[in-house]
């Protein structure tokens, strides 16, 4: 009986550490006009009417883009074989995004669009890290959360660098550099 129990523990350990099949879906659903969320689509650019939030009058910025990335995950285990399905998305929140009255311009809208684009770039990096991860039945929940937390930190760092270096778009020459950098990064994703 002792040998059977030891064999069972070894078998259970091997099962828990076995890698699983991982399906990663990068969702880009069509957004109904009535929705308060826009999912990133390279062919759909933001317009000022998308900014539905109430402006903060004392805020230094003329406009704010509330965008980010998210995921949902489900794990299915059948006869010891596990499959994890991860659905990833990049979004723009209309109700939390705003522009001050009379401050709408094409220049400012490009700056705000690039905030959404930066969210998309961070989402792509998140997907790349998910694809490289070694998920097992025993580690997938913690590893997925760790990768997501790192992706959010990366997104925040990228957004802060963008606004910090351009002074919220006020430094037009630096904004032009960032415009090219972001546009080139987006083109590189499309060509892969």
C-alpha positions in Angstrom: 0.0 0.0 0.0 2.9 2.4 0.8 4.3 1.9 -2.7 0.9 2.5 -4.3 0.5 5.8 -2.3 4.0 6.9 -3.4 3.2 6.2 -7.0 -0.1 8.1 -6.8 1.7 11.1 -5.3 4.3 11.1 -8.1 1.6 10.7 -10.7 -0.4 13.6 -9.2 2.7 15.8 -9.1 3.5 15.0 -12.7 -0.1 15.8 -13.7 -0.1 19.2 -11.9 3.2 20.2 -13.5 2.3 19.0 -17.0 2.1 21.8 -19.5 -1.3 22.5 -20.9 -2.6 23.6 -24.3 -3.1 27.4 -24.4 -5.4 29.2 -26.8 -4.9 32.9 -26.9 -7.5 35.0 -28.7 -6.9 38.7 -29.3 -10.4 40.0 -29.5 -11.3 43.0 -31.6 -15.1 42.9 -31.6 -17.1 45.5 -33.5 -18.4 48.1 -31.1 -22.1 49.0 -31.3 -22.6 52.8 -31.4 -24.6 52.7 -28.2 -21.7 51.0 -26.2 -19.6 53.0 -23.7 -16.6 50.9 -24.8 -14.6 50.9 -28.0 -12.4 47.9 -28.7 -9.2 48.6 -30.6 -9.5 48.3 -34.3 -6.6 49.7 -36.4 -9.1 50.9 -39.0 -11.3 52.8 -36.5 -9.8 56.0 -35.2 -11.2 58.0 -32.3 -13.3 61.1 -32.9 -14.1 63.8 -30.4 -17.7 62.5 -30.0 -16.2 59.4 -28.4 -15.1 61.5 -25.4 -18.3 61.4 -23.2 -16.8 62.0 -19.8 -17.0 65.2 -17.7 -13.8 67.3 -18.0 -11.9 68.1 -14.8 -11.7 71.9 -15.0 -8.4 72.2 -12.9 -6.7 69.3 -14.8 -3.5 70.3 -16.7 -4.6 68.2 -19.7 -7.0 69.5 -22.4 -8.3 65.9 -22.8 -8.0 62.5 -21.2 -8.1 59.1 -22.9 -9.1 56.3 -20.6 -7.8 53.1 -22.3 -6.3 49.9 -21.3 -6.1 46.1 -21.7 -7.9 43.2 -20.1 -8.5 39.5 -20.4 -10.8 36.7 -19.5 -9.5 33.1 -19.0 -11.1 29.7 -18.6 -9.4 26.4 -17.8 -10.8 23.1 -18.9 -9.4 19.8 -17.8 -10.5 16.5 -19.4 -8.9 13.2 -18.5 -5.7 14.9 -17.2 -5.3 17.1 -20.3 -5.7 20.8 -19.7 -6.7 23.6 -22.0 -6.6 27.3 -21.1 -8.4 29.8 -23.2 -7.3 33.4 -22.8 -9.3 36.2 -24.5 -7.4 39.4 -24.6 -8.7 42.9 -25.5 -7.7 46.5 -25.7 -10.4 49.1 -24.9 -11.3 52.8 -24.8 -13.8 53.9 -22.1 -16.0 56.7 -23.5 -17.5 57.6 -20.2 -14.1 58.1 -18.5 -12.5 59.9 -21.5 -13.1 63.7 -21.8 -12.1 66.9 -23.6 -12.4 70.4 -22.3 -15.0 72.6 -24.2 -13.4 74.5 -27.1 -10.1 72.5 -26.9 -10.9 70.0 -29.7 -8.3 70.1 -32.4 -6.9 67.6 -34.9 -3.5 67.9 -33.2 -5.0 67.1 -29.7 -7.1 64.3 -31.1 -3.9 62.7 -32.6 -2.2 62.9 -29.2 -5.2 61.2 -27.6 -5.5 58.6 -30.4 -1.8 57.7 -29.7 -2.7 57.1 -26.0 -5.1 54.4 -27.3 -2.4 53.2 -29.7 0.0 52.8 -26.8 -2.6 50.7 -25.0 -2.7 48.5 -28.1 1.1 48.2 -28.2 1.1 47.2 -24.5 -1.7 44.7 -25.2 0.4 43.1 -28.0 3.4 42.8 -25.7 1.0 41.1 -23.1 0.0 38.6 -25.8 3.7 37.9 -26.7 4.5 37.2 -23.1 1.5 34.9 -22.8 2.6 33.0 -25.8 6.1 32.5 -24.3 4.8 31.5 -20.8 5.1 27.9 -19.7 1.7 27.3 -18.2 0.9 24.2 -16.2 -2.3 23.1 -14.4 -0.7 24.1 -11.1 0.7 27.5 -12.1 -1.6 29.0 -14.7 -3.7 31.2 -12.4 -0.7 32.8 -10.6 1.4 33.0 -13.7 -1.4 34.6 -15.7 -2.0 37.2 -13.0 1.8 37.9 -12.7 2.0 38.5 -16.5 -1.1 40.7 -16.5 0.2 42.8 -13.6 3.5 43.3 -15.4 1.6 44.3 -18.6 -0.4 46.9 -16.6 2.8 48.3 -15.1 4.4 48.4 -18.6 1.3 50.2 -20.0 1.4 52.8 -17.2 5.2 53.3 -17.8 4.6 53.7 -21.5 1.8 56.2 -21.0 3.7 58.2 -18.5 6.8 58.3 -20.8 4.6 59.5 -23.7 2.9 62.3 -21.7 6.1 63.2 -19.8 8.3 63.6 -22.8 5.7 65.4 -24.9 4.5 67.5 -21.9 0.9 66.2 -22.6 1.4 67.1 -26.3 2.6 70.7 -25.7 6.1 70.1 -27.1 5.2 69.7 -30.8 8.7 68.7 -31.9 8.8 65.8 -29.3 5.2 65.0 -30.2 6.2 64.5 -33.8 9.0 62.1 -32.7 6.5 60.1 -30.7 4.0 60.1 -33.5 6.5 58.5 -35.8 7.6 56.0 -33.1 4.1 54.9 -32.4 3.1 54.8 -36.1 6.2 52.7 -36.9 5.4 50.3 -34.0 1.9 49.9 -35.2 3.0 49.2 -38.8 5.5 46.6 -37.4 2.6 44.7 -35.7 0.5 44.8 -38.9 3.3 43.3 -41.0 3.8 40.3 -38.7 
